[in-house]
Amino acid sequence: MGSQNKQEIELLWKFINGTITEPESHALSAYLKTSEIEQDPEFEAVLRKVYLNAADAPAMSDEASRRVLQRLMGSVQQQLKDRYPAVDTPVHRVHFLRQAWFRYASAAVLVITFSIFAWMILKPADQQQTSSSTTTPANTISSGTDKAILQLADGKKILLDSTAGQIIHDGNLNVNNRAGKLNYEGTSTKVEWHTLSTPRGGQYNLRLPDGTEVWLNAASSITFPNNFTGTDRQVKISGEVYFEVAQQKNQPFKVDVNGKAAVEVLGTHFNVNAYTDEPYMATTLTEGAVKITDRQQSVVLSPGQQARINTKGMKVLKNADADLALAWKNGLFRFEEASIEEVLRQFARWYDVEIVMEQNDPDILFSGEVNRNLTLVQALTVLEKMGVHFSLEGRRLTVKP
């Protein structure tokens, strides 16, 4: 790396630390404007190296690296322009990080946009130790894993994380359990209903007898027959479930959601979030078409749309963020201006902890992503750096003043 490039990176660090002067801001702005930084492999390599040298840094994919660079550069350009109006920068409307001197400029709501990837890139390794009691090894809580319980029609329960291989053989029906996936193959002459449920801290993949693929998030369930013999294919769910429905035009696929709403499809991909502690039930469509029915109201969704149902009725978002809705399936927590309660509800389900709120700042919102394979302590570090304080005793996580 050349000395000129090193100087510009030092300017970037000064910006992040809040010590950059106006003349230095002009120099950094010129670099960002002329060097096409988002496509600069040398600069990306430097950030990746800093990141990988960070303490306890999880692996970062190429996609995550590019996303971090885009957001970081967009924020740097915008904030340089905000702080020094004379600085001529190409502005990208992507908000990423608000340092201390920007917090007090907000009239009402402080939006803290953050990512664990970027935090580890932007902070030197010696600054990454958290001061909370959650750093002690005894308090380390691992991330969730592939675990679930299968309940059969006679009430028998099978712990899938401790049972591998063929678990059911009934006529032409074979049910196999391997590596976090339960696979129904063939059909049974006797129709029975089975229930697959995940505990808090668990997730599982299921292949139904018709070939439909199902993914269950933590604290979720699906009840289904071992053979779809009627005019339609009916299942019941709770929690959060993602479907890739096998297409059968003459046998529609119907999902009963907590007994309160229904989703009808032919062949499509969609996610249903129906946790009872969330403010609304959300069905997000990524492919095909689905019909959502809530009480006397029905709507047909197109790809990219989301239906939200609460006690007041149903609302359709025409340009929903599918990546946000499917982040859990792709191994991530993703937030977009989320409150601390929303963030911690997801953490509670995945890490199987109890949340106690002694302090809540409604003016702090979070955006960004956290890898779901991190320990709870690692995931909480992001929030701690934003001024949210915790204590952890056993599996009770308390938000402190």
C-alpha positions as CSV (number, residue, x, y, z in Angstrom):
1,M,0.0,0.0,0.0
2,G,1.4,3.4,-1.0
3,S,2.0,6.2,1.4
4,Q,-0.6,8.3,-0.4
5,N,-3.2,5.7,0.1
6,K,-2.1,5.3,3.8
7,Q,-2.6,9.0,4.3
8,E,-6.1,8.9,3.0
9,I,-7.0,6.0,5.2
10,E,-5.7,8.0,8.2
11,L,-8.0,10.8,7.2
12,L,-10.9,8.3,7.2
13,W,-10.0,7.2,10.7
14,K,-9.9,10.9,11.8
15,F,-13.4,11.3,10.4
16,I,-14.7,8.3,12.3
17,N,-13.0,9.4,15.6
18,G,-14.4,13.0,15.2
19,T,-11.0,14.7,15.0
20,I,-10.9,15.6,11.3
21,T,-10.4,19.3,10.4
22,E,-12.1,21.2,7.6
23,P,-9.0,21.1,5.4
24,E,-8.6,17.4,6.0
25,S,-12.3,17.0,5.2
26,H,-11.7,18.6,1.8
27,A,-8.8,16.2,1.1
28,L,-10.9,13.1,2.1
29,S,-13.8,14.4,0.0
30,A,-11.5,14.7,-3.0
31,Y,-10.3,11.2,-2.5
32,L,-13.8,9.8,-2.2
33,K,-14.9,11.7,-5.3
34,T,-12.1,10.8,-7.7
35,S,-10.9,7.3,-6.8
36,E,-14.2,5.4,-7.1
37,I,-13.7,4.1,-3.6
38,E,-16.6,1.6,-3.7
39,Q,-14.8,-0.3,-6.5
40,D,-11.3,0.1,-5.1
41,P,-10.1,-3.4,-4.3
42,E,-7.0,-2.1,-2.4
43,F,-9.1,-0.1,0.0
44,E,-11.5,-3.0,0.5
45,A,-8.6,-5.2,1.2
46,V,-7.4,-2.7,3.9
47,L,-10.8,-2.7,5.6
48,R,-11.0,-6.4,5.4
49,K,-7.6,-6.8,7.0
50,V,-8.5,-4.4,9.8
51,Y,-11.7,-6.3,10.3
52,L,-10.1,-9.7,10.5
53,N,-7.5,-8.4,13.0
54,A,-10.4,-7.4,15.3
55,A,-11.0,-9.4,18.4
56,D,-13.5,-12.3,17.9
57,A,-14.3,-11.1,14.4
58,P,-16.7,-13.5,12.6
59,A,-16.1,-14.3,8.9
60,M,-17.4,-11.6,6.5
61,S,-18.7,-12.5,3.1
62,D,-17.8,-10.6,-0.1
63,E,-21.4,-9.4,-0.2
64,A,-21.3,-8.1,3.3
65,S,-18.0,-6.4,2.6
66,R,-19.4,-4.6,-0.4
67,R,-22.5,-3.6,1.5
68,V,-20.4,-2.2,4.4
69,L,-18.3,-0.2,1.9
70,Q,-21.3,1.2,0.2
71,R,-23.0,2.3,3.4
72,L,-19.8,3.6,5.0
73,M,-18.8,5.7,2.0
74,G,-22.3,7.0,1.5
75,S,-22.4,8.1,5.2
76,V,-18.9,9.6,5.1
77,Q,-19.8,11.7,2.0
78,Q,-23.2,12.8,3.5
79,Q,-21.8,13.7,6.9
80,L,-18.8,15.6,5.5
81,K,-21.3,17.7,3.6
82,D,-23.5,18.2,6.6
83,R,-20.5,19.2,8.8
84,Y,-18.7,21.3,6.3
85,P,-21.2,22.6,3.7
86,A,-18.3,23.9,1.5
87,V,-17.0,20.4,1.0
88,D,-18.0,19.2,-2.5
89,T,-19.0,15.5,-2.2
90,P,-21.1,13.2,-4.3
91,V,-23.8,12.4,-1.9
92,H,-25.2,8.9,-1.5
93,R,-28.4,8.8,0.5
94,V,-27.4,5.9,2.6
95,H,-27.2,6.6,6.3
96,F,-24.8,4.4,8.3
97,L,-23.3,5.7,11.5
98,R,-24.0,8.7,13.7
99,Q,-21.1,9.6,15.9
100,A,-21.4,11.6,19.1
101,W,-21.3,15.1,17.6
102,F,-24.2,14.2,15.3
103,R,-26.4,12.8,18.1
104,Y,-27.3,16.3,19.5
105,A,-28.4,17.6,16.1
106,S,-31.6,15.6,16.0
107,A,-34.7,17.5,17.0
108,A,-36.8,14.4,17.9
109,V,-35.5,11.0,17.1
110,L,-31.9,9.8,17.0
111,V,-31.5,7.1,14.3
112,I,-28.4,5.0,15.0
113,T,-27.6,3.0,11.9
114,F,-25.1,0.3,12.8
115,S,-23.8,-3.1,11.7
116,I,-21.6,-5.4,13.7
117,F,-19.5,-5.8,10.6
118,A,-18.8,-2.1,10.3
119,W,-18.3,-1.7,14.0
120,M,-15.5,-4.2,14.0
121,I,-14.0,-2.5,10.9
122,L,-14.3,1.0,12.3
123,K,-13.0,0.4,15.9
124,P,-9.4,-0.6,16.6
125,A,-9.0,-4.0,18.3
126,D,-8.0,-2.5,21.6
127,Q,-11.3,-0.5,21.8
128,Q,-13.5,-3.5,21.2
129,Q,-13.7,-4.9,24.8
130,T,-17.1,-4.2,26.4
131,S,-17.3,-3.0,29.9
132,S,-20.4,-4.9,30.7
133,S,-20.6,-7.9,33.0
134,T,-21.7,-9.9,29.9
135,T,-18.0,-10.3,28.9
136,T,-17.3,-12.9,31.6
137,P,-16.9,-16.4,30.1
138,A,-19.4,-17.8,32.6
139,N,-22.1,-15.6,31.1
140,T,-21.4,-16.5,27.5
141,I,-24.6,-17.7,25.8
142,S,-24.2,-19.4,22.4
143,S,-26.4,-18.7,19.4
144,G,-29.3,-20.9,18.5
145,T,-28.9,-24.3,16.8
146,D,-30.8,-26.8,14.7
147,K,-33.2,-28.4,17.2
148,A,-36.9,-29.3,17.2
149,I,-39.5,-31.7,18.4
150,L,-41.8,-33.8,16.2
151,Q,-45.1,-34.8,17.8
152,L,-47.0,-37.7,16.2
153,A,-50.7,-38.3,16.2
154,D,-50.6,-40.6,19.2
155,G,-48.8,-37.9,21.3
156,K,-45.4,-39.5,21.0
157,K,-42.6,-36.8,20.9
158,I,-39.3,-37.2,19.1
159,L,-36.3,-35.0,20.0
160,L,-34.9,-34.4,16.5
161,D,-31.5,-33.0,17.6
162,S,-30.7,-36.3,19.3
163,T,-32.3,-38.7,16.8
164,A,-30.8,-39.2,13.4
165,G,-31.7,-41.4,10.4
166,Q,-35.1,-43.0,9.6
167,I,-37.6,-42.2,12.4
168,I,-40.8,-43.3,10.7
169,H,-41.6,-46.1,8.2
170,D,-45.2,-46.6,7.5
171,G,-46.2,-48.3,4.2
172,N,-44.7,-46.1,1.5
173,L,-44.0,-43.3,3.9
174,N,-40.4,-42.8,5.1
175,V,-39.4,-40.0,7.4
176,N,-35.7,-39.3,7.7
177,N,-33.9,-36.8,10.0
178,R,-30.4,-35.6,9.1
179,A,-28.4,-32.4,9.8
180,G,-31.2,-30.2,10.8
181,K,-33.7,-31.3,8.2
182,L,-36.8,-33.5,8.5
183,N,-37.7,-35.2,5.2
184,Y,-41.1,-36.8,4.4
185,E,-40.9,-39.1,1.4
186,G,-43.8,-41.1,-0.1
187,T,-47.3,-41.4,1.3
188,S,-49.1,-43.2,4.1
189,T,-52.4,-45.0,3.6
190,K,-53.6,-43.7,7.0
191,V,-53.7,-39.9,7.2
192,E,-52.3,-38.6,10.5
193,W,-51.4,-35.1,11.7
194,H,-47.9,-34.3,12.9
195,T,-46.6,-31.2,14.6
196,L,-43.0,-29.9,14.2
197,S,-42.0,-27.3,16.8
198,T,-38.9,-25.4,17.5
199,P,-38.0,-24.1,21.0
200,R,-36.5,-20.7,21.8
201,G,-33.0,-21.0,20.5
202,G,-33.9,-23.5,17.8
203,Q,-34.6,-23.6,14.0
204,Y,-35.4,-26.4,11.6
205,N,-36.0,-27.3,7.9
206,L,-38.9,-29.6,6.9
207,R,-39.8,-31.2,3.5
208,L,-43.5,-32.0,3.4
209,P,-44.9,-35.1,1.6
210,D,-45.8,-32.9,-1.4
211,G,-42.3,-31.6,-1.8
212,T,-42.9,-28.2,-0.2
213,E,-39.9,-26.9,1.7
214,V,-40.5,-25.2,5.1
215,W,-38.1,-23.4,7.4
216,L,-39.0,-22.7,11.0
217,N,-37.5,-19.9,13.0
218,A,-37.1,-20.1,16.8
219,A,-40.3,-20.6,18.9
220,S,-42.4,-21.7,15.9
221,S,-44.5,-24.6,14.9
222,I,-46.2,-26.2,11.9
223,T,-49.0,-28.9,12.0
224,F,-49.4,-30.9,8.8
225,P,-50.8,-34.3,7.6
226,N,-48.5,-37.1,6.6
227,N,-50.4,-37.3,3.3
228,F,-52.3,-34.6,1.4
229,T,-55.4,-36.4,0.2
230,G,-58.1,-33.7,0.0
231,T,-59.0,-31.0,-2.5
232,D,-56.4,-28.7,-0.9
233,R,-53.2,-29.0,1.2
234,Q,-53.8,-27.5,4.6
235,V,-51.2,-26.7,7.4
236,K,-51.3,-24.7,10.5
237,I,-48.5,-22.5,11.8
238,S,-47.4,-20.3,14.7
239,G,-44.3,-18.1,15.1
240,E,-42.3,-17.5,12.0
241,V,-42.2,-19.8,9.0
242,Y,-40.8,-19.5,5.4
243,F,-42.4,-21.6,2.6
244,E,-41.3,-22.7,-0.8
245,V,-44.5,-24.4,-2.0
246,A,-44.4,-27.2,-4.5
247,Q,-46.7,-26.3,-7.4
248,Q,-49.9,-28.3,-7.7
249,K,-52.6,-26.4,-9.6
250,N,-55.4,-28.7,-8.7
251,Q,-54.6,-28.8,-5.0
252,P,-54.1,-25.3,-3.5
253,F,-51.8,-24.9,-0.5
254,K,-53.5,-23.2,2.5
255,V,-51.9,-21.9,5.7
256,D,-53.9,-21.3,8.8
257,V,-52.0,-18.6,10.9
258,N,-52.7,-18.9,14.6
259,G,-56.4,-19.5,13.7
260,K,-56.7,-15.8,12.9
261,A,-55.7,-15.4,9.3
262,A,-55.3,-17.6,6.2
263,V,-52.9,-17.7,3.3
264,E,-53.8,-19.5,0.1
265,V,-51.3,-20.3,-2.7
266,L,-50.6,-22.6,-5.6
267,G,-46.8,-22.5,-6.0
268,T,-44.9,-19.7,-4.4
269,H,-42.2,-18.5,-1.9
270,F,-43.3,-16.5,1.1
271,N,-42.5,-15.8,4.7
272,V,-45.1,-15.5,7.6
273,N,-44.1,-13.8,10.9
274,A,-46.9,-14.4,13.3
275,Y,-45.2,-14.2,16.7
276,T,-47.9,-13.1,19.2
277,D,-45.5,-10.6,20.9
278,E,-45.0,-8.6,17.7
279,P,-47.3,-5.7,16.9
280,Y,-48.6,-7.3,13.7
281,M,-48.6,-10.5,11.6
282,A,-46.6,-10.0,8.4
283,T,-46.7,-12.1,5.3
284,T,-44.0,-11.2,2.7
285,L,-44.1,-12.6,-0.8
286,T,-40.9,-13.2,-2.8
287,E,-42.2,-15.3,-5.7
288,G,-45.6,-16.2,-7.2
289,A,-48.9,-15.0,-5.7
290,V,-50.7,-15.5,-2.4
291,K,-54.2,-14.6,-1.2
292,I,-54.4,-13.3,2.4
293,T,-57.7,-13.5,4.2
294,D,-58.3,-11.7,7.6
295,R,-61.9,-11.8,8.9
296,Q,-64.0,-10.3,6.0
297,Q,-61.0,-8.8,4.1
298,S,-59.0,-10.5,1.4
299,V,-56.1,-9.3,-0.7
300,V,-53.8,-10.9,-3.4
301,L,-50.1,-10.1,-3.0
302,S,-47.6,-9.7,-5.8
303,P,-43.8,-10.4,-5.3
304,G,-42.2,-7.7,-3.2
305,Q,-45.4,-6.9,-1.3
306,Q,-46.1,-7.5,2.4
307,A,-49.5,-7.8,4.2
308,R,-49.6,-6.6,7.8
309,I,-52.5,-7.7,10.0
310,N,-53.3,-6.3,13.5
311,T,-56.4,-5.7,15.6
312,K,-57.3,-2.8,13.4
313,G,-57.3,-4.7,10.1
314,M,-54.9,-5.3,7.2
315,K,-52.4,-3.1,5.5
316,V,-50.4,-3.8,2.3
317,L,-46.9,-2.5,1.8
318,K,-46.2,-2.5,-2.0
319,N,-42.5,-2.2,-1.8
320,A,-41.5,-4.3,1.2
321,D,-37.9,-5.2,2.1
322,A,-37.8,-8.9,1.4
323,D,-34.2,-9.2,2.5
324,L,-35.3,-7.8,5.9
325,A,-38.1,-10.3,6.2
326,L,-35.9,-13.3,5.2
327,A,-32.8,-12.3,7.1
328,W,-33.4,-15.0,9.8
329,K,-33.5,-17.7,7.1
330,N,-30.2,-16.4,5.7
331,G,-28.4,-16.5,9.1
332,L,-28.8,-12.8,10.0
333,F,-30.6,-10.4,12.2
334,R,-31.4,-7.3,10.1
335,F,-33.0,-4.1,11.5
336,E,-34.3,-1.0,9.8
337,E,-34.9,1.8,12.3
338,A,-35.9,-0.8,14.9
339,S,-36.5,0.0,18.6
340,I,-34.5,-1.6,21.3
341,E,-37.6,-3.7,22.2
342,E,-37.8,-5.0,18.7
343,V,-34.1,-5.9,18.6
344,L,-34.3,-7.6,22.0
345,R,-37.4,-9.6,21.1
346,Q,-35.5,-11.3,18.3
347,F,-32.5,-11.8,20.5
348,A,-34.7,-13.3,23.3
349,R,-36.1,-15.9,20.9
350,W,-32.8,-16.9,19.3
351,Y,-30.6,-16.9,22.5
352,D,-33.4,-18.2,24.8
353,V,-33.1,-15.4,27.3
354,E,-35.6,-13.4,29.4
355,I,-35.6,-9.7,28.8
356,V,-36.1,-7.2,31.7
357,M,-36.4,-3.5,30.7
358,E,-35.4,-1.2,33.5
359,Q,-34.5,1.5,31.0
360,N,-35.8,2.3,27.5
361,D,-34.9,5.2,25.2
362,P,-37.5,5.4,22.5
363,D,-35.4,8.0,20.7
364,I,-32.7,5.4,19.8
365,L,-33.4,3.3,16.7
366,F,-31.1,0.7,15.2
367,S,-30.4,-0.3,11.6
368,G,-27.9,-2.8,10.2
369,E,-27.2,-6.5,10.6
370,V,-25.8,-9.0,13.0
371,N,-24.7,-12.5,12.2
372,R,-26.9,-15.1,14.0
373,N,-24.0,-17.4,14.7
374,L,-22.4,-14.9,17.2
375,T,-22.7,-15.5,20.9
376,L,-25.1,-13.3,22.8
377,V,-22.2,-11.3,24.2
378,Q,-20.8,-10.5,20.8
379,A,-24.3,-9.5,19.5
380,L,-24.9,-7.2,22.5
381,T,-21.6,-5.5,21.9
382,V,-23.1,-3.6,19.1
383,L,-25.9,-2.2,21.3
384,E,-23.5,-1.4,24.1
385,K,-21.3,0.7,21.9
386,M,-24.4,2.8,21.2
387,G,-24.9,3.5,24.9
388,V,-27.3,0.7,25.8
389,H,-26.2,-1.0,29.1
390,F,-27.0,-4.6,30.2
391,S,-26.4,-7.0,32.9
392,L,-26.7,-10.8,32.4
393,E,-27.5,-13.2,35.2
394,G,-28.0,-16.7,34.0
395,R,-30.5,-16.4,31.2
396,R,-32.0,-13.1,32.4
397,L,-30.8,-10.0,30.4
398,T,-31.6,-6.7,32.1
399,V,-31.5,-3.4,30.2
400,K,-30.0,-0.9,32.7
401,P,-30.3,2.9,32.9
